[in-house]
Amino acid sequence: MNIIILRLRYSLKLSQNDMAFALGISRSTLVRIERGEILPKADIIKKLSILSGKEISYFYHSEDKHIKKIQNIITEHNVSNDILSLLIKQIEEDIISSKL
């Protein structure tokens, strides 16, 4: 779920501060959610749903084969947000290329 939330933030072009403010949580809490250290509470998922226009179930969808790969990299290395953004962009490009 953390990768889904992180990808959403990038797609909305929000900083961590802006996203945290919109969700009514601290930036440090958002960072912990994005790193997978904690799971967001139901009220945060509802706010994410409203913010993004996506169904709540979207945030619980875990069939993306790339999510596990990204989670392992984040866990094994202290990945900065800049590097993580580049990684997500590359994986998304690979997904688009494989569908063509």
Number of C-alpha atoms within 10 A of each C-alpha: 19 22 22 17 19 21 18 17 19 16 10 12 11 13 12 20 15 14 21 19 13 14 18 13 13 14 17 12 16 25 18 14 19 24 20 16 13 13 16 19 9 10 11 16 20 17 15 22 16 12 14 14 9 12 13 16 9 13 18 12 10 13 8 9 8 14 16 13 10 16 16 10 13 17 12 9 8 10 14 9 13 8 10 18 14 11 15 18 14 12 14 14 11 11 12 10 9 8 6 5
